[in-house]
Amino acid sequence: MPPRPYLRNRLIEDMPEGFVVIVPVGASPPVPLACQLCKFVMRSHDDELAHHEFGCCDRCARLWAQSRKSAWKDGWRPTVRQIEASEDDRVPLTLLFAVD
């Protein structure tokens, strides 16, 4: 669903993860909560930059997209098995937050 008008020159957008994001008109599209390939949380500015260029987190971009830019632009993506194999050396991230 496309963004809808909201208060004070802002837009409200439904995210695939089930929450909404409110952004100023003209802002860059919001980055998803998780990488579309590895499903790990997007957690840094590098992830945001990689998502805008390649549609994935920085780690996935470094592992697969940057070295295969033409193939990546033509639609090549790693297999599920390749993605799962690369998770063995990934440092887990624990998130703690409270919802009022």
N, C-alpha and C positions, 0 to 999 in steps of 0.2 A: 504494500500500500504506500503511495507517495506521501510525503510530508503534508500536514494540514496546517492552516493558519492557526496561530495561538496569540496570546497577549503580547502587546508592546513590540511589534515587529519581529516576532519569533515564530518558529515552526515547531510542531510536535511530530515526532516520527516514531512509529512502532518498530522495534528491533526484533530480529528473528528469535532471540533468546527469551522473549516474552515481557520485556519491559519497554518503557518509552524514554525517548531522549528529547529534550527541548533545546533548540539551537537558534542562534540569531539568523535572520535571513541573510543569505550569501555566504554562510560558513561552509567549510569543507564538510563532506558527508561524515557522519560519525563512524568511528572504527568499531567493529563488532567486539564483543566481550572476549571471544575466543577465536583463535586462528582457524580458518576454514579447513586447513589440511590436518594439523596435528591435534587440534581441539584443546591446546593449552591456552591459558589466559594471556591476553595481550597485556603487557605490563610496563612497557617503556616507550619513550619517544621513538626509539629505533624501530620498535614494532609498528608504531603508527606510520612512520615513513615507508617501511617495507610494505605495509598493507596498501598504501596509496599507489605504490609502484607495481607491486606483484600480486596483491590480494591475499597475502599470508603474513605470518610473523617474521621478524628479523632472522630468527634461527633457520626457519624453512627457506627463506630467501637466500641465505648464505649457503645452505646445504644443496639446494636444488635449482633455484631460479636464476641466480646471478651467473652461474657458469653455463647455463643453457638458455640465454635470453631469447634467441630466435625460436627455439623449440617451445619455450614457455609461452611466448606470445602466440604461437600456433596451437596452443592448448595442451601441450604435454604436462603431465603431473605424475609424481611418484606413485607407485602402487601402495596399497594399504600395508602390504608386507614390508616395503621399504620404510614407510613412516613408522611402523611399530618397531622395527629393528633399530631405528635411530633414537628411540625413546630410552634405551638402556643407559645412555650416558647423560641424560638430562637431569638437572637438579630440580627436585620438586619444589613447589611454592605452596606454602600454607597460608590461606586467607582467613582472617578472623574479622568479623564485622558485626555490628549490632544494628537491628532495624527497630526504630521506635514506633 
